[in-house]
Amino acid sequence: SRTVELRGPFGTLDTAVEREQIAALDFDRVLAVESGRWRKIIAQAATFEVPDPLLTDFYKASLAHVLITGDRDPLSGWSTLSAGTLLYGLYLNETSHQIRSLEMRGLHDAARNYLDAFVAGQSAGKMVGRFTDATGALRYVQLGTPDKPELAGSHYNLDHGFGLWMLNEHFRFTRDRPWLTKTAPAM
């Protein structure tokens, strides 16, 4: 006999109903639906073709990797985007590079969602050093609920500068004046 242990990162199937629903799925049908969904997502982004098909494929695949890494906190509703999936932390400097990738592809709504989460968490955590308070610091996303908040972010002071830069870049890409008016006080 053999034993296979399967691990999933985000929870378990707690009820017999959930296990039956999973067991009833037709793998080929789900594969067709999901691969079609991902092809549609990739197709809506700006594309380019270069003579080397490997580079063109890499460009397309990198978008899928960025979007798969993105997550949404079910309690707060905020979207987060870390540079590495699952156990890697949330670092605004690294997130900014991925957000810029989304901006360059024309996926401005997704980019804005990730930026707005950091703006909403502004001043949530102090910067390292002789700073007297956290006022204005862009470093964290506040997840969870108001009565039980959980900060996601890093202790890197450089995150604040990257965040300001990326907020400016978002406006340069979109020219979205209502967003800028709402976000300018944070900048």
C-alpha positions in Angstrom: 0.0 0.0 0.0 1.0 3.6 -0.4 0.0 6.7 1.5 -0.3 10.1 -0.3 -0.6 13.2 1.8 -2.1 16.3 0.1 -1.7 19.7 1.6 -3.6 22.8 0.6 -2.6 26.3 1.7 -5.9 27.9 2.5 -8.1 25.7 4.5 -9.8 22.3 4.6 -12.9 20.7 3.4 -14.8 20.6 6.7 -18.1 18.9 5.7 -19.1 15.8 3.8 -21.1 18.1 1.4 -17.9 20.0 0.5 -16.0 16.7 -0.1 -18.8 15.4 -2.3 -18.9 18.6 -4.3 -15.2 18.3 -5.0 -15.5 14.6 -5.8 -18.3 15.3 -8.3 -16.3 17.7 -10.4 -15.3 16.6 -13.9 -11.6 17.4 -14.1 -11.6 17.8 -17.9 -14.5 20.3 -17.8 -13.0 22.3 -15.0 -9.7 22.4 -16.8 -11.3 23.6 -20.0 -13.3 26.3 -18.1 -10.3 27.5 -16.0 -7.8 27.5 -18.9 -10.3 29.5 -20.9 -10.8 32.0 -18.1 -7.0 32.4 -17.8 -6.6 32.8 -21.6 -9.2 35.6 -21.5 -7.5 37.4 -18.6 -4.1 37.2 -20.4 -5.7 38.3 -23.7 -7.2 41.5 -22.1 -3.7 42.8 -21.2 -1.5 44.7 -23.6 0.7 42.3 -25.6 3.7 42.4 -27.7 5.5 40.0 -30.0 9.2 39.7 -30.3 11.2 37.5 -32.7 12.1 35.1 -29.9 8.9 33.1 -29.0 10.5 32.2 -25.7 10.4 35.8 -24.6 6.9 36.3 -25.8 5.7 33.3 -23.9 7.6 34.4 -20.8 5.9 37.8 -20.9 2.5 36.2 -21.1 3.3 33.7 -18.3 4.7 36.3 -16.0 1.2 38.0 -15.9 -0.4 34.7 -14.9 2.2 34.3 -12.1 1.6 37.8 -10.8 -2.1 37.4 -10.8 -2.0 33.9 -9.2 0.2 35.4 -6.4 -2.3 38.1 -5.7 -4.8 37.4 -2.9 -7.8 39.0 -1.3 -8.4 39.0 2.4 -11.9 37.7 3.0 -12.3 39.7 6.2 -11.2 43.1 5.2 -11.7 42.8 1.4 -8.3 44.3 0.6 -6.2 42.8 -2.2 -2.5 42.0 -1.5 0.3 41.1 -3.9 3.5 39.7 -2.6 6.5 38.9 -4.6 6.3 35.2 -3.7 3.3 33.1 -3.2 2.2 31.7 0.2 4.8 32.0 2.8 6.6 35.1 1.5 5.8 38.3 3.2 4.3 41.5 1.7 6.9 44.1 0.8 5.7 47.3 -0.9 9.0 47.8 -2.7 8.6 44.4 -4.5 4.9 44.8 -4.9 5.5 48.1 -6.7 7.4 46.3 -9.4 4.5 43.9 -10.0 2.0 46.7 -9.9 4.0 48.6 -12.5 3.9 45.5 -14.7 0.1 45.5 -14.4 0.0 49.2 -15.3 2.2 48.7 -18.4 -0.2 46.0 -19.5 -3.2 48.3 -19.1 -4.6 46.5 -16.1 -5.1 49.7 -14.1 -8.0 48.5 -12.0 -6.0 45.6 -10.6 -3.1 47.9 -10.0 -5.3 50.5 -8.2 -6.8 47.8 -5.9 -3.3 46.8 -4.7 -2.3 50.4 -4.2 -5.5 51.4 -2.4 -4.9 48.7 0.2 -1.6 50.2 1.2 -3.1 53.7 1.2 -5.9 52.4 3.5 -3.3 50.9 5.8 -1.2 54.1 5.9 0.2 55.1 9.3 -0.7 51.6 10.7 2.9 50.8 11.6 6.0 52.8 12.7 9.1 53.0 10.6 12.3 51.6 12.1 14.7 54.2 13.5 14.1 57.4 15.5 10.7 58.2 14.1 8.3 59.3 16.8 5.2 57.9 15.2 3.8 56.2 12.2 2.0 59.1 10.6 2.1 58.9 6.9 4.1 55.7 6.6 3.2 53.6 3.7 4.2 50.1 4.6 1.3 47.9 5.7 -2.1 46.6 4.6 -4.5 46.3 7.4 -6.2 42.9 7.1 -8.7 41.2 9.3 -11.5 43.1 11.0 -11.4 46.5 12.9 -11.8 44.7 16.2 -9.0 42.2 15.3 -6.7 43.8 12.8 -3.7 42.1 11.4 -0.9 44.0 9.7 0.7 42.6 6.5 3.8 44.4 5.4 7.4 44.8 6.3 9.8 46.7 8.5 11.6 48.1 5.5 11.8 51.9 5.5 12.4 51.9 1.8 8.8 50.7 1.3 7.5 54.1 2.0 9.4 55.7 -0.9 8.5 52.9 -3.3 4.9 53.4 -2.3 5.0 57.1 -3.0 6.7 56.5 -6.3 4.1 53.9 -7.4 1.2 56.1 -6.4 2.7 58.7 -8.7 3.2 56.2 -11.5 -0.4 55.0 -11.3 -1.6 58.5 -11.9 1.0 58.9 -14.8 -0.4 55.8 -16.4 -4.1 56.5 -15.9 -4.5 60.3 -15.6 -7.3 59.4 -13.2 -8.0 62.7 -11.6 -10.8 61.5 -9.2 -8.5 58.8 -7.9 -5.7 61.4 -7.5 -8.0 63.8 -5.7 -9.0 61.1 -3.2 -5.4 59.8 -2.8 -3.4 63.0 -2.8 -3.7 63.6 1.0 -1.9 60.2 1.5 0.8 61.4 -0.9 
